[in-house]
Amino acid sequence: IEDGALIEKGACSVSIIHGELTPDRAKAMSGRRNTPYEAGQKYSAAAISLVFHSRSPLVPTFRADVRFFEISGDGVWFGGGADLTP
């Protein structure tokens, strides 16, 4: 989105990936739980990012990110946030 009456610039980005946990990643993620993850476990991840810059200097920039992470059959994480920046 660009050069609109309200939005000077705006963008949306989507990422979707999948793969297998490396030994280092499995070890790092296991510190948060009692049962450790194992290298080779399959995972999927998705994210969407939004940013909108208003044409008016009196309206703040809006930014948001939402993320989803799943380890096949063994855990799901969802997070993200949004903010207004002057």
C-alpha positions in Angstrom: 0.0 0.0 0.0 1.5 3.4 -1.0 0.5 7.0 -1.5 -3.1 6.7 -0.2 -5.2 9.5 1.3 -4.8 8.1 4.8 -1.9 5.6 4.6 1.4 6.9 3.2 3.0 3.5 3.2 1.9 0.1 4.5 3.1 -3.5 4.2 2.2 -7.0 5.1 4.7 -9.9 5.2 3.9 -13.6 5.6 6.4 -16.3 6.3 5.7 -20.1 6.5 8.5 -22.5 7.1 9.0 -26.1 8.2 11.9 -28.4 8.9 13.6 -30.5 11.6 15.1 -29.3 14.9 18.9 -29.2 14.9 20.7 -30.5 18.0 21.5 -26.9 19.2 17.9 -25.7 18.7 16.4 -28.7 20.4 18.8 -28.2 23.4 18.0 -24.4 23.6 14.2 -25.0 23.5 14.3 -27.8 26.0 15.4 -25.5 28.8 11.8 -24.4 29.2 10.2 -27.8 29.9 10.7 -31.0 31.8 10.8 -33.3 28.8 13.5 -32.3 26.3 13.0 -31.9 22.6 15.1 -34.1 20.4 17.1 -33.3 17.3 15.3 -34.3 14.2 11.8 -33.5 15.5 9.7 -31.9 12.8 8.5 -28.3 13.2 6.3 -25.8 11.4 6.3 -22.0 11.9 4.3 -19.1 10.5 4.4 -15.4 11.0 2.6 -12.3 9.7 4.0 -8.8 10.1 2.0 -5.6 9.5 3.2 -1.9 9.4 1.2 1.1 8.4 2.6 4.7 8.2 0.0 7.4 8.3 0.2 10.4 6.0 -0.6 12.6 8.9 2.2 13.3 11.4 -0.4 13.4 14.1 -1.4 9.7 13.7 1.1 7.2 15.0 2.6 4.3 13.0 0.9 0.9 13.6 3.1 -2.2 13.8 2.0 -5.8 14.6 3.6 -9.2 14.5 1.9 -12.6 15.1 3.8 -15.9 15.3 2.9 -19.6 15.5 5.4 -22.4 16.1 4.5 -26.1 16.3 6.6 -29.1 17.0 5.0 -32.1 15.4 2.8 -33.8 18.0 4.6 -32.2 20.9 3.9 -28.6 21.5 2.5 -25.3 20.2 3.5 -21.7 20.8 1.6 -18.6 19.7 2.7 -15.1 20.4 3.2 -11.6 19.0 2.2 -8.1 19.7 1.3 -4.7 18.4 2.2 -1.1 19.1 1.7 2.5 18.1 4.8 4.5 17.5 4.8 8.3 17.5 
